[in-house]
């Protein structure tokens, strides 16, 4: 098994040529501006789900956990996503309000890494975000605790159907918008010859310090 997997991995092709250029010297002073530029380019290039990102947190014992979530917004406060506060990630963020985000856009060979403290939205912000969700998505949140074990005989579809009745009048006490305030952001541009370009922004007072890293 191990040898066959190694052979399979050796056959995986490297990044092709024709990847977009990236000149760190021409990058804007703010990583949020550069992220917005890269995101717009990814959308224009047809990158699938460029708003999908890996959210990494830690449990009470410091063991890492990761899953894919969707970027809901980006403003001067940081990168926002939403989930139930009683989900595993919600409980982990309550105990340790720091997180890392990773975007990987394989078709254009780009990766973005973000790390920083996490804050929660206000009751009004959380409720507004919840009500913007599709009715079925709201019903799913209301029907049960995210990631809880589904007991034998339980039906997710039946629970959602029950919650759909009058769902527009219902709110969620657990739905929460979380925002990662970036303290470090790294932009990685792949190169077909593995001479990848890496630009890291670090918080420095009210501004940012920029550093180019070895591949």
Secondary structure as UniProt FT lines:
FT   HELIX           2..10
FT   HELIX           24..26
FT   HELIX           31..44
FT   TURN            45..46
FT   TURN            48..51
FT   STRAND          52..58
FT   TURN            60..61
FT   STRAND          64..70
FT   STRAND          73..75
FT   TURN            76..77
FT   STRAND          78..84
FT   TURN            85..86
FT   HELIX           88..95
FT   STRAND          98..105
FT   HELIX           106..108
FT   STRAND          110..120
FT   HELIX           123..132
FT   HELIX           135..143
FT   TURN            146..147
FT   TURN            152..153
FT   HELIX           156..164
FT   TURN            165..166
FT   HELIX           167..169
FT   STRAND          175..189
FT   TURN            192..193
FT   STRAND          197..204
FT   TURN            205..206
FT   STRAND          207..213
//
